[in-house]
Amino acid sequence: MAKKNKGLLHKTFAAARAAVKLGDKDKARDLFDFMIYTIAHERWENDVQVTDEMEDVRVGVWLERAWYGLENNDLLL
């Protein structure tokens, strides 16, 4: 089985989780916000729907990951 390259959202999510573990709340918040912005931009520019996939994951799941990351780690402003 060929190994799939991880895209921008996968890398950003991993970096945000790592920042949370290190206690760098500002960086984690910025990364989760960047995920939301990236998805919003794709939805605006390319009419991507919540049920569509980006990087082999549904857009709705990406949004949940970003929002839960913000909420569960007290990163909401």
N, C-alpha and C positions, 0 to 999 in steps of 0.2 A: 504494500500500500504506500502510495506516495505521500510524503509529508506536505501538508498545506502551509503556505506562507500566511502568517497572521497580518491582518491589515491594520489600518490606523485605529479603528475602534477597539480591536483586541489589545493592541499595544497600550493605548491610552487607559483602558480599563485596568490592565495589569499594573501600570504605573500608579494609578490612583489608589489601588488597593495596597501597593507597597508603601505609598506615602502615608496612608492611614496607619499602617503597622509601625512606621517610623515616628508617628506622631506629628508629621508635617501637615497640619490641617489646612493651611493656606494653599499649598500645592495640590493636595487632594481635592479641595473645593474647586480650584481652577481646572483640574483635569476632568472632574465629573461635569462641570459646566461646559467645558469644551466638547464633551461627548454630546450633550444636549444641543449645543450650537451646531455641531457637525450634522446631526440628524435633521435639525430644523432647516438647515441650509439645503440638504438633499431633498427634503420634502417640498420646499419652496421652489427650487430650481428645476427639479426633475419629476415633480408630482408623485413622489414616493409615498405609498400608503403604509399604515401601521402593520398591515398583514404582509407587506413585501419584505424581502430579505436583503440585508446588507452584510457582506462577509459571512454568508451562510447562517445568519441568525435573524429572526424576525425583528423588524424595527421596534415593535412594541416591547420585545424583550430587552433590547438595548436601552430604551427609555426607562423601563422598570429598573434595570441595573443602575443607571445613573441616578435616578430619583431616590431609590432605596439607599444607594451609597451616601447621598447627601443627608437623608433623613436619619438613617441608622447610626451615623457617626457624628451627629450634632453639627453638621456643616452648613445648615441653612442660615441665611442671614436675616 
